[in-house]
Amino acid sequence: MGYLWVMTIGFVICLGFIGGMLMFYITSAFNYDDVSRIDMLDTEKKSKS
């Protein structure tokens, strides 16, 4: 029974590492500086203030 718990916990940890790496590489691919240049609604709010 202990063997199954160790396998389950190890599997969850491996899924966490894979999911964390996936999210890291997806978010690093986005260029957040382009958001204010492309999003016209955000630039309109800044010009009105």
Backbone bond lengths (Angstrom), bond angles and torsions (degrees), N, CA, C in turn:
res aa  C-N    CA-C-N  psi(-1)  N-CA   C-N-CA  omega(-1)  CA-C   N-CA-C  phi
1 M - - - 1.461 - - 1.524 110.87 -
2 G 1.334 116.30 -39.38 1.459 120.20 178.20 1.518 111.81 -63.14
3 Y 1.334 116.01 -34.56 1.461 121.12 178.63 1.533 110.79 -61.52
4 L 1.312 117.22 -39.78 1.463 120.87 179.64 1.531 111.68 -67.32
5 W 1.341 116.72 -37.71 1.458 119.93 177.69 1.527 111.00 -66.52
6 V 1.318 116.61 -40.85 1.469 120.29 177.98 1.520 110.20 -63.59
7 M 1.321 117.74 -42.02 1.464 121.30 178.17 1.522 111.12 -64.45
8 T 1.318 118.01 -40.53 1.458 122.00 -179.76 1.526 111.03 -66.69
9 I 1.320 116.95 -45.27 1.463 120.96 179.77 1.533 110.26 -65.67
10 G 1.324 117.48 -40.71 1.466 121.05 177.04 1.515 112.08 -63.50
11 F 1.323 116.86 -39.33 1.461 121.33 178.27 1.524 111.09 -65.51
12 V 1.317 117.04 -42.05 1.465 120.81 178.82 1.533 110.58 -65.44
13 I 1.323 117.36 -39.44 1.466 120.83 177.62 1.528 110.41 -64.73
14 C 1.325 117.29 -42.51 1.473 120.58 177.90 1.525 111.07 -63.39
15 L 1.318 117.72 -40.83 1.460 120.44 176.88 1.522 110.89 -63.69
16 G 1.322 116.93 -37.63 1.463 120.65 177.28 1.516 112.06 -64.00
17 F 1.338 117.58 -42.80 1.460 120.61 177.76 1.521 111.31 -63.64
18 I 1.320 116.56 -44.66 1.468 120.22 -179.21 1.525 110.43 -65.52
19 G 1.321 117.61 -43.16 1.464 120.94 178.37 1.512 112.21 -65.89
20 G 1.322 117.11 -38.82 1.457 120.79 177.67 1.517 112.26 -65.02
21 M 1.327 116.72 -42.81 1.464 119.90 177.61 1.515 111.20 -65.41
22 L 1.324 116.94 -39.50 1.464 120.77 179.00 1.523 110.70 -62.86
23 M 1.321 117.09 -46.06 1.463 120.24 179.46 1.526 111.40 -66.60
24 F 1.332 118.05 -36.34 1.455 121.00 178.65 1.524 110.61 -62.68
25 Y 1.325 117.52 -46.79 1.459 120.05 -177.12 1.524 111.90 -72.77
26 I 1.319 117.91 -31.48 1.465 119.78 177.09 1.519 110.33 -69.26
27 T 1.336 117.82 -44.56 1.460 119.64 -179.10 1.529 111.56 -72.32
28 S 1.328 118.55 -28.90 1.463 119.41 177.91 1.526 111.40 -74.10
29 A 1.325 117.83 -18.00 1.462 120.74 178.81 1.526 111.75 -77.32
30 F 1.333 117.16 -21.27 1.459 120.08 179.88 1.522 110.28 -81.13
31 N 1.324 115.96 141.10 1.461 121.50 176.30 1.519 107.21 -103.73
32 Y 1.326 116.43 103.81 1.459 120.45 -174.38 1.527 112.47 -72.99
33 D 1.326 118.54 -16.57 1.463 120.50 177.41 1.523 111.48 -70.41
34 D 1.320 117.85 -27.78 1.461 121.23 -179.71 1.524 112.77 -74.89
35 V 1.314 117.54 -16.05 1.463 120.11 -175.89 1.523 110.39 -63.90
36 S 1.312 118.07 -44.65 1.464 120.06 -178.24 1.526 110.89 -71.82
37 R 1.317 118.27 -26.82 1.460 121.12 178.95 1.527 111.18 -76.78
38 I 1.333 116.59 -36.12 1.456 120.72 -175.22 1.523 111.29 -87.82
39 D 1.322 117.68 -38.67 1.455 121.64 -176.12 1.531 109.33 -77.63
40 M 1.323 116.76 103.56 1.458 120.84 -176.42 1.528 112.08 -70.59
41 L 1.319 118.22 -27.71 1.459 120.33 179.83 1.521 110.54 -65.89
42 D 1.314 117.16 -37.86 1.461 120.38 -179.77 1.536 110.49 -68.75
43 T 1.312 118.47 -38.64 1.471 120.11 -179.37 1.530 110.49 -72.24
44 E 1.337 117.71 -30.96 1.460 119.53 177.20 1.527 110.79 -67.07
45 K 1.329 117.15 -36.51 1.460 120.55 178.60 1.524 110.60 -65.74
46 K 1.331 117.38 -38.84 1.454 120.49 -179.23 1.540 111.16 -69.60
47 S 1.332 117.25 -35.58 1.460 119.13 -177.61 1.520 111.56 -74.35
48 K 1.339 118.65 -27.45 1.453 121.82 179.53 1.531 112.26 -75.92
49 S 1.333 116.47 -28.60 1.466 120.21 -176.79 1.508 112.63 -72.83
